[in-house]
Amino acid sequence: MTVPLFDTSTPLAPLRPQLLDAMTNVVDEGRYILGPNVSAFEQEFAGYCGAAHGIGVGNGTDALTIALRALGVGPGDEVIVPSFTFYASAEAIPPTGATPVFCDIDPDTMCVTAESVKAVMTPRTKAVIVVHLFGNVAPVAEIEALGVPVVEDAAQAAGTTYVGGRPGSLGTIATFSFFPSKNLGAFGDGGAITTSDAEIADRVRMLRFHGSYDKVTYQHIGYNSRLDELQAAILRVLLPHLDDWADGRRAAGRHYVDAGLGDLVSLPVPTDGADPAWHLYVIKHERADELAAALKDAGVGQKAYYRVPIHRQPAMAQYGAGVELPATDEVARTHLAIPMSPVLSAEQAAEVTETVRAFAGAAV
Ligand SMILES: Cc1ncc(COP(=O)(O)O)c(C=O)c1O
């Protein structure tokens, strides 16, 4: 039995007629930029997250840059960000003029902690980007208690729940990506920003539209970064199903636990109070690359997403030189994503687990 790394098409299949209707309606309506579906989705998504305001933007990377700009981040400022995350989390900082400052993670939750942030704070720290990595939740309240605004990079955490609310409502401002493989994925690029601060929301709307409030006077260097009307129409069909898919992801995680995978590798650890809708199911193993090869040979999807952490990427040389992040390096070396989707069955999880067991047995 082959088991794919993810399955985006099976959950969408029953929704095909609704999706086609939604797209047809956009064509009939003929309003392609910031039309009725964008404003409706903005409200529906903000409501889902538990935030007062939602603003659709072009993608999750723009969402981060615009969120930072809306917080007033600019030249001379520092923004703290983890290095063990998708490259865009840090890539979004230099375009504001600010400097990325990399912090370490908790090797179990794979998210930043208040201690790891505090260790690199300086008087120039203007904001912290925390990443709710793989669907887990970073401790936002503890970090904001340090006296610095938190941008939640929630690109991977749609559908996750937390004792203090959902990702998107935990910090000063939050960003999402609707890249097709995400927990809530569009049929192309898309992103959103949520916040409960009306002034910040207002600045975000202005910045995503060329830095103008009225398209007559341009007082700010902004962006042309809007959620597409067609993508918004699609996302409105999908959003009501997000919680069911999130439950499917949780169930898939339990299937791995029940199959005994935890006896063979380190399983991902939810942060206290978090019930992750696992976007990626990322295990750790001392010989992760050899395990990846064994899984590949058996037809099991796997991927080491961030083998080279961001502070060691060539483009970040000026910010990463001399930075020492032991937990980041360790997790970068040992992590491996294995199959995860809302429809991953107990049989598939058992198959993956048995392949890992055979690898472990052969290695003894
Ligand atoms: C953690 C994280 N941040 C930011 C992004 C950037 O989102 P996008 O690809 O929509 O620009 C992604 C995903 O692509 C991501 O996984």
The ligand as an SDF file (V2000), in Angstrom:
LIG
                    3D

 16 16  0  0  0  0  0  0  0  0999 V2000
    4.9060   29.1660    8.4370 C   0  0  0  0  0  0  0  0  0  0  0  0
    4.6390   29.8280    7.1080 C   0  0  0  0  0  0  0  0  0  0  0  0
    4.7390   31.1600    7.0080 N   0  0  0  0  0  0  0  0  0  0  0  0
    4.5120   31.7910    5.8560 C   0  0  0  0  0  0  0  0  0  0  0  0
    4.1530   31.1060    4.7190 C   0  0  0  0  0  0  0  0  0  0  0  0
    4.0040   31.8600    3.4550 C   0  0  0  0  0  0  0  0  0  0  0  0
    2.7350   31.7450    2.8600 O   0  0  0  0  0  0  0  0  0  0  0  0
    2.5650   31.9370    1.2870 P   0  0  0  0  0  0  0  0  0  0  0  0
    3.1420   30.7500    0.6030 O   0  0  0  0  0  0  0  0  0  0  0  0
    1.0760   32.0280    1.1170 O   0  0  0  0  0  0  0  0  0  0  0  0
    3.2310   33.2060    0.9010 O   0  0  0  0  0  0  0  0  0  0  0  0
    4.0050   29.6970    4.7840 C   0  0  0  0  0  0  0  0  0  0  0  0
    3.5870   28.8380    3.6700 C   0  0  0  0  0  0  0  0  0  0  0  0
    3.7690   28.8710    2.5430 O   0  0  0  0  0  0  0  0  0  0  0  0
    4.2850   29.0480    6.0080 C   0  0  0  0  0  0  0  0  0  0  0  0
    4.1970   27.7120    6.1110 O   0  0  0  0  0  0  0  0  0  0  0  0
  1  2  1  0
  2  3  1  0
  2 15  2  0
  3  4  2  0
  4  5  1  0
  5  6  1  0
  5 12  2  0
  6  7  1  0
  7  8  1  0
  8  9  2  0
  8 10  1  0
  8 11  1  0
 12 13  1  0
 12 15  1  0
 13 14  2  0
 15 16  1  0
M  END
$$$$
